[in-house]
Amino acid sequence: RLRWLHMPKTGTSFISTLWSYATSNSDRYIDLSINSFVCSNFDENTAYNMYDFALMKRYPWEIYGAPIMIPPKKSKSSSSASSPSPVQEDMHLGLVGGTQHTPLAPNFKDQQYTSSRHYQKIRPKLQNYRGSELFDRNVTVAAFFRQPEERIVSAFYDGRHSSGFPNKIREELVRSMSATKTKSRGCVIDGRVYHNSLMCFARFPGIAGCMSRMLTGETCADG
C-alpha cells in the first residue's frame, strides 16, 4: 500500500507518474500536458499552480481506473492470507480523495516521544490519528524533500503557500507582507523590521520547519 507524503512545493507533478501508471494500458495513454491553473482561484495574493487537481479533473479516477491505486476492502467471505487488509476510513493514504498535504502520523508507541513536552503541546492536533502508517499500518511511504530555503521561496511565489494556517493567521500573514510596501512601517517580526515581502514571509512564525513538522503529524505551516 502506497502513501504519498506530499510536502508543499516538493514535486506536485509526481502525480503524473502515479496517474499515468494507474490509468494507462496498451490501448490508452493519458496526456500529461495540463494547464495547471485551470482549477485555480485568483486574487491579489494568490495564484495557485494546481497541477494535481487539473490532472484529476481531466482524468477522474472513477472513469479512468485509478482506484486500482487504492487497495480494496477485504471481503467478509474471504479467508485468504494474501487478501488486502481493510482500508480504515480514518487512515490517511494520501491518494484517497486527492493529493493534499496530510502529515505523516507519528509513532504513538514511542514512550519517549509521547512523554515529551512537544507531544503534550501538540496532542490536540493529533487526536484524529488512530495509529502510525509506518509502525501500525505497514504502509510504504514515498516523499520528496527539498532544500528548506528553496522550498520557502517556491511557496512564496506560488500564492504565498501556507498549508495548515487557519484563516485568521493566513490573513495576518498577508497583512504583514502588505506592510512591507509602507516605508514608515514595514513588516515587524520579533522586533525586527523587514521591507522585503519575501523575507517577511520566510520569517513569519510557523512558515519555517514545514517538512520536519509533517514527519511528526503536524501541518506544514504551524498555526
SVG drawing of the C-alpha trace seen along z (x, -y; Angstrom):
<svg xmlns="http://www.w3.org/2000/svg" viewBox="-19 -57 38 75">
<polyline fill="none" stroke="black" stroke-width="0.4" points="0.0,0.0 1.4,-3.4 1.2,-6.6 2.4,-9.7 3.6,-12.2 3.1,-15.3 5.1,-18.2 4.2,-21.5 6.4,-22.6 8.3,-19.4 7.1,-17.9 3.3,-18.1 3.9,-16.8 4.8,-13.4 1.1,-12.8 1.6,-12.5 3.8,-9.3 1.2,-7.8 -1.8,-8.7 -0.1,-7.5 0.8,-4.2 -2.7,-3.7 -4.8,-4.8 -2.7,-3.8 -2.8,-0.5 -1.8,0.9 -4.7,-0.8 -4.8,-4.1 -2.3,-6.7 -3.2,-9.9 -2.0,-13.3 0.1,-14.8 0.3,-18.3 -2.2,-20.0 -3.0,-23.7 -2.1,-23.7 -4.0,-26.9 -7.4,-25.5 -8.6,-24.8 -7.0,-27.9 -8.7,-30.8 -7.0,-34.1 -6.9,-37.2 -4.3,-39.8 -2.2,-37.5 -2.9,-34.0 -2.4,-32.3 -2.1,-28.6 -0.5,-26.2 -2.7,-23.2 -1.4,-20.6 -2.7,-17.6 -6.3,-18.9 -6.1,-19.8 -4.9,-16.3 -7.5,-14.6 -10.2,-16.8 -9.3,-15.8 -8.9,-12.1 -11.2,-11.4 -10.3,-8.1 -14.0,-6.9 -13.7,-6.8 -10.0,-6.0 -9.5,-3.2 -7.2,-5.0 -9.0,-3.2 -6.6,-0.4 -4.0,-2.6 -6.1,-2.2 -6.3,1.3 -9.9,2.7 -11.6,3.6 -11.3,7.2 -14.3,9.3 -16.1,10.8 -16.2,14.1 -12.5,14.1 -10.1,16.0 -7.1,15.8 -4.0,14.7 -2.9,12.8 -6.1,10.7 -5.5,7.0 -6.5,5.7 -9.4,3.3 -8.8,-0.4 -9.8,-2.3 -11.9,-5.4 -9.6,-7.4 -6.4,-6.2 -4.6,-8.9 -3.4,-7.2 -2.6,-10.5 -4.2,-9.3 -7.7,-8.7 -9.8,-11.7 -6.9,-13.8 -3.2,-14.6 -3.3,-17.2 -0.7,-17.8 -1.7,-15.4 1.0,-14.9 2.5,-11.5 1.2,-10.1 3.9,-9.8 4.7,-6.6 2.4,-6.7 4.0,-3.6 7.3,-5.6 7.0,-6.4 9.9,-8.8 8.0,-10.8 4.6,-10.7 6.1,-11.8 7.9,-14.8 6.8,-18.4 6.4,-18.8 3.9,-15.9 1.9,-17.2 1.8,-20.6 0.5,-19.3 -1.5,-16.4 -4.9,-18.0 -3.8,-18.3 -3.1,-14.6 -6.4,-13.3 -7.8,-12.3 -5.0,-9.8 -5.6,-6.1 -2.0,-4.9 1.1,-5.3 1.2,-4.4 4.7,-3.1 4.5,-1.3 0.9,-0.3 -0.4,-0.1 2.5,1.4 2.2,-1.3 5.0,-2.2 5.6,-5.9 7.0,-7.9 8.1,-11.5 10.3,-14.2 12.4,-16.5 13.8,-19.9 16.3,-22.4 14.2,-24.3 15.2,-27.7 14.3,-26.8 11.0,-25.3 10.1,-28.6 11.0,-30.7 8.9,-28.5 6.0,-28.7 6.2,-32.5 6.0,-32.7 3.1,-30.1 0.4,-32.2 2.2,-32.5 1.6,-28.8 1.0,-28.2 -0.9,-24.9 -2.1,-24.5 -2.6,-28.1 -6.2,-28.8 -7.8,-31.8 -7.0,-34.2 -3.3,-33.6 -3.3,-33.5 -4.9,-36.9 -2.3,-38.2 0.5,-36.9 -1.0,-38.7 -1.3,-41.9 2.3,-41.6 3.6,-41.2 1.5,-44.2 3.1,-46.3 6.5,-45.9 5.2,-48.3 5.0,-51.0 8.4,-52.6 7.4,-54.1 6.0,-50.8 7.4,-47.6 6.8,-44.0 7.7,-43.6 8.6,-40.1 10.3,-39.6 11.3,-43.2 13.0,-43.2 11.6,-45.3 11.5,-43.8 10.8,-45.8 11.1,-42.8 7.9,-40.7 9.8,-37.5 11.9,-38.0 8.7,-38.8 7.1,-35.6 10.2,-33.4 10.5,-34.8 6.8,-34.7 6.2,-32.4 5.1,-28.9 6.5,-29.1 9.9,-27.5 10.1,-23.9 7.4,-22.6 9.0,-19.2 10.1,-18.3 6.6,-19.0 4.9,-16.9 7.1,-13.9 5.6,-14.1 1.9,-14.6 1.8,-18.4 0.7,-20.5 3.2,-22.2 2.5,-25.7 2.2,-25.7 -0.8,-27.8"/>
</svg>
